[in-house]
Amino acid sequence: MKPIERGEVLALADYETIRPRFRARVIEEKKRRRVKLGPRASVLFENRDSVLLQIQEMLRTERITREAAIQHEIDTYNEFIPGDPELSVTVMLEIDDKDEREKFLVDARGIESAFSIVVANERAMGKTTPDRILPDRASAVIYLKFVLTEAAMNGFAKGASLEVDHPAYKAKVDLPREVIAAIVEDLEDSLRGPRNPGGVGGGAPDREDLEG
């Protein structure tokens, strides 16, 4: 999947004019890319739109205008875009009670290596970078990538499951039909090359966003 380019990122004033429409469109798209993994975790399958929204919102929140700082945010968030042939997910460990959450995160140390996707009789383990692993606890937000074989990519439409197997937390979910459909669109992009920018999964705000 093609990384976000500088020309796709709007200046703060320009983004403000299209933000309600663009944000609403991407949030709606994210609904069919999110799945609950047991009672304490939700998982979002990232794409270009979800990452671009994060970039634009970060620039807006922090009022970032320096060119070097903008490029830094683009480079940082581009790490979340799946390459070929990858899936990229954000795992959110969600526990409302603060004390219970703190204990769970300590108990769940090392959980980053416990996630897998099973498809076409193959198991792809989630991977993250060493700098995102805390020595004494799990992070409440975990970024993972799964590398799929061509057979797994071609077989994804027939079904897949997401699992976590850690002493502190075990859960499995068969991916719902709408999540499968969204991922298949991503994988088709990987097999045939990236689509033009714009629209769902396309990156830059499209004509509908700009015109309202």
N, C-alpha and C positions, 0 to 999 in steps of 0.2 A: 504494500500500500504506500502510495507516494507521500513523503513527508510534507508538512506545511511549509510553504514558501513565504518569504517576507512580503511579497506583493499581495498575498491573500489576507493579510492582517490589516484591519482598518485603523486609522487614526481615531483617537478618543471621541472627537466630535462627530465624525462620520459614523462610528459604531453606535453612538447614542441614538442616532436617528432610526436605525434599523433594529436596535437591540430587542424591543418587545417581540417583534415578529420572528427574528432569528432565534432568540432564546426559546420562545414557545415552540418553534418547529423542532429544535434539537431536543428539548426536554420530552416532547411527545415521541420522538424517535428513540430516545433512551429507554422509554417504557418497554419497548419490545426487545431491548438488549440487556435487560436486567433480570436476574433470577435470585430467589432466596435459596441459600444452601444451609438447610437446617435452621434452627431458631436464632442463631447468633451471627449469621453471616449473610451478606448480600453481595452479588457479583455483577459487575457491569462489563460487558464486552465492548471495548473501546473501538471507535473508528475515527475518521478524519474530522467529522463534524463535532463529535464529543470533545476531541482534543482542541480544535479551533475555538470552541466555546470557552474552554478553560483558559486558553491564552488570552482571549479578548476580555474575559471577566477579571483575570489577574491584572492585566494592564489597567483596566478601569478602576479596580479597587485600590491598587497601589499608585494610581496616577503616574504610570510609567510613560515617559515620552522620549527619553534619550535613546538614540538609535542602537547603541551597544547594549543597553539594558533590554530593549525590545527583542533584539536578536538572541540574547541570553535566554529569555523566556521561551522563545520559539524552539531553540535547541534543546532546552530542558524538557519541554512537553512533547517534542517529537520522539523522545524515547518511549512514549506510551503508544505510539502508532505501530501496529503490527507490520513487520516486514513480510517477505515472502519466504517460506509458507508458514506464517505464524498467526496465532490469535493472541491478543493482548487484553488482559483483564485488570480491573481494579476490584480488590476484595475489601469490603468494609465490615469489620467486626463490631457489632452493634449490641451494646449492653447499657441500659439506661442508668442503673445504679452505679455510682462512681466506685465504691469500694469493691463491689462484685466485679466490675470491669477491670480494675487494677489487678485483682487477684487472678482473673482469667488470663490477662495478657502475660503475666509472669509465668503462669502454668503452661501457656501456649508457646513458650520460647521455642523457636525452630519450626514453627508451623508453616513458614514460607515454603519449605521443601515438601510439604505434605499434600499439595493439591495436584490433581490430575484430571485429564479429560480422556474418556474412553470412547473410541469410535472405530468401527470396522475391525473389531477384535484387537485393536491396538491401544496402548496406554501411553499418552504423552504427559510427562511430568512438567509441572510449572517451574519456571526458573526466574530468579531475580538477580540483581547485581549485588555483590558483597557489601557495598556501601549502604544498601537499604536494609541490612539485617542488623538488628540491635543485639548486643551480647547477652543481655540479661532479661529480655522480655520480647514479646511480639509487638509489632506496630499495629495500631488500630486500623491503619490503611495500608494495604499490601498491593504492590504492583507486580504482576507476573506475566510471563510470555510462555506460550506453548508452541513448540515446533511440530508440525504435522507432516506425515509422509504424504505422497501423492495419493496413495490408496485411501488414507483417512480423509483427505480433502474431497476426493470424489465420492466417498461414502457418507459424508456428513448429513446429506439430505435425508438419509434413511434413519437417522437418530443418533444421539450421543448423550453421554452422561457426564456430570461434573462431580468430583468426589474430593473430600478431604479426610485424611486418615492420620490422626495425631492422637497421642494418649489423652490429651486434654479436650479433644473435639473431633468427633467423627460424624460425617454426614454425606449423603449422596442424593442427587436429584437428576432425573431425566430431563433434559432441556425441553421446555415447551415448544410447541410448533412455531410460534411467532419468533422465538429466539433462534431456533434452527434456521428459519427463513432469512433472518437478518444476517446470520453468520454465513450462510450459503452465498448471499450476495457478496460479502467480503471475499470469500474464497474464490468465487468466480472472477473477481477482479484480479486476484493473485495469479490465476491460471491464464488469463487473457491480457493482463496489463491494466494499468489504472484507467478509470474513466476520466472524462473531462471534468474540471472543477465545477462546483455548483450542484445544488440539489442534495438530497439525502445521501450521505457518504461521499459527497463531492468536494467538500471543503468550503471555499469562499462563499459568502452569502449570495444566494441566487436571485434571479429577477423578481421572484415573489417577495423576497425579503426587502429588496431595494424599492420596489414600487408599492408594497403594501397591498 
